[in-house]
Amino acid sequence: MNRTNTGDPEDNPKRLFRSHFTAPRKVSLSFLGVILAGALLLALPISSHGEGIGGLNALFLATSATCVTGLTPVVVAEDLTLFGQIVMLLLIQVGGIGFITLMAVMLLKIRSRLSLKDKITMREMLNWSNMADLKTVLIRILKYVFSFELIGTVLMAPVFIHASGFWRGLFDSLFISVSAFCNAGFDPIGPASLIPYQSSVVVNVVVMALIFFGGIGYAVWMDVTHLVAHLIRRLKNREISHRISHLLNTHTKLVLVTNFFLLFVPAVSIFVFEYTNEATIAPLDPGDKVLASAFQSVTLRTAGYATVDMAAIRQPTAFLMILTMFVGGSPGGTAGGIKTTTFATLLLTAVSGLFGKENVTVFKRVIPRETVRRSLTIFCANISVLIIGIGLLCITESMPFLNLAYEAASALATVGLTMGVTPSLTAAGKLIVICLMYIGRVGMVTLLISATTRKMSSALAPHVNYPKGNIIVG
């Protein structure tokens, strides 16, 4: 007797598989697939000099590159061959744009449209709320990415060509441009990061600009581009407008204000804390002190480059950097962390509570309760993972607590800065950092959702109204 198909996904194995292969799982598995493929390539003898870097180091490097972090247990310039460095470059690019984004563009080229499930996956991947005209959005994103990377390469090429010759200098500028825009922090020039170029205005300014524009998010960039085009059109028509802020949406304004605040305050603090530190900025000229302080502030947006020795920074500076790294960049970009908008939403929520306001408002707009709830969830999930990561590293590693906390925060926020911990990690420590980098790039909420089946989700959220329970807090 044949079983009748009732329409329930469980009656159809293929439909059951599709129902469980949700958008968050696609995102999580896409990064995992790229990491494993990259690890296999980096483990090949052709990828490294001498006896090779080993399987665990290959996995560490592939995770760090795909998750655009920048932490590395080996010296890329010395231990990897040109082939290995090219593999790293491709992993950074794919990790920064997102494997699913590239696949979606390929699907659009093949069949000129995306299914609803593909669009939902893309929305999850890009933190994009509007699924309309996704084809145009994807094409703009790729143009945006490659244009900035090309401009960065051209501007920095003369500096690196002068230092290393034409072809090597051109490759170095391309590598650093891609890595900076994707907020990865890798470089192929040596173990000292960009310290040899701490006085180069061109390298500093270009890298800072790439980090900033890569980390603010595609939605913000498109919104600002629309504003600029509107202003140019008005100027051509000789129309004068005294008010242009209404042309930017609330998300863009909040991202820009929060970013500038989180760039200015750390820069001033680093300048003050490190001003007399002979191991960092004290020996520099006044102008170079300002440049170095600004650079370290920008790189905390999860880029991972450094123009001073991070192992020599003072404790107040390290603590400030941990807090700033934890916040990270903005949604929809290449940066990690809990994101600037999450931080701003929580801060605004606290302020609203202190003043007894019923709603959380910003720029004369009410922030939805769902956004506040999601921000709180993201913060709690990430701080919990960070605490667990620090605790585990304290068990496996024999190093100062602050150094381990710095390493864990850098890994989870996909920053890539280190106080000299990464090369000395034990095998267990490397696995812990690998997990932190993966969680930080994919997103804790995405991982939690991807680990939950539809049955479990419905079971955890039954449609039942419970009576209120009074709890005393504070």
Disulfide bonds with the S-S distance in Angstrom:
none
